[in-house]
Amino acid sequence: MENLVIPTQSREELVNITSAVQDKVRAMGWADGALLLWCPHTTGAVTVNEGDMQYPEGN
């Protein structure tokens, strides 16, 4: 299992992690398969907003 640490600046924050996940996949050399993202903290969440332009890459 690999870890990905996402720093935040405030108590409630929506963070686009797309580029961080893509970088991790590239760094690991993964080319196919399934990827499971899991947030173990009770007050955290992972959500999918496909094509949401309100939060562009890197924000």
C-alpha positions as CSV (number, residue, x, y, z in Angstrom):
1,M,0.0,0.0,0.0
2,E,1.2,3.5,-0.9
3,N,0.5,6.7,1.1
4,L,-0.4,10.1,-0.3
5,V,-0.4,13.0,2.2
6,I,-2.6,15.9,1.2
7,P,-1.8,19.1,3.3
8,T,-4.7,21.5,4.0
9,Q,-4.9,25.1,5.2
10,S,-8.2,25.2,7.0
11,R,-10.7,23.1,8.9
12,E,-13.1,22.8,5.9
13,E,-11.4,22.7,2.5
14,L,-12.0,21.0,-0.9
15,V,-8.7,20.0,-2.4
16,N,-8.2,18.8,-6.0
17,I,-5.9,15.8,-5.7
18,T,-6.0,14.8,-9.4
19,S,-2.4,15.8,-10.2
20,A,-1.0,14.3,-6.9
21,V,-2.7,11.0,-7.7
22,Q,-1.5,11.1,-11.3
23,D,2.1,11.8,-10.1
24,K,2.0,8.9,-7.7
25,V,0.7,6.5,-10.4
26,R,3.5,7.7,-12.8
27,A,6.2,7.4,-10.1
28,M,5.2,3.9,-9.3
29,G,5.2,2.9,-12.9
30,W,1.6,1.6,-12.8
31,A,0.1,1.2,-16.3
32,D,-3.1,-0.6,-15.7
33,G,-5.3,-2.0,-13.0
34,A,-7.5,-0.5,-10.3
35,L,-6.7,2.3,-7.9
36,L,-8.5,2.5,-4.5
37,L,-8.4,5.9,-2.7
38,W,-9.2,5.6,1.0
39,C,-9.4,8.3,3.6
40,P,-9.1,6.7,7.1
41,H,-10.1,9.8,9.1
42,T,-13.7,10.0,10.3
43,T,-14.0,13.7,9.3
44,G,-12.3,13.4,5.9
45,A,-13.8,12.2,2.6
46,V,-12.9,11.4,-1.0
47,T,-15.4,12.6,-3.6
48,V,-15.5,12.5,-7.4
49,N,-16.5,15.6,-9.4
50,E,-15.8,14.6,-12.9
51,G,-15.1,17.5,-15.2
52,D,-15.8,20.1,-12.5
53,M,-14.2,23.3,-13.8
54,Q,-14.9,25.3,-10.6
55,Y,-11.9,23.6,-9.1
56,P,-9.2,23.5,-11.9
57,E,-6.1,21.4,-11.7
58,G,-3.7,22.4,-9.1
59,N,-6.2,24.1,-6.7
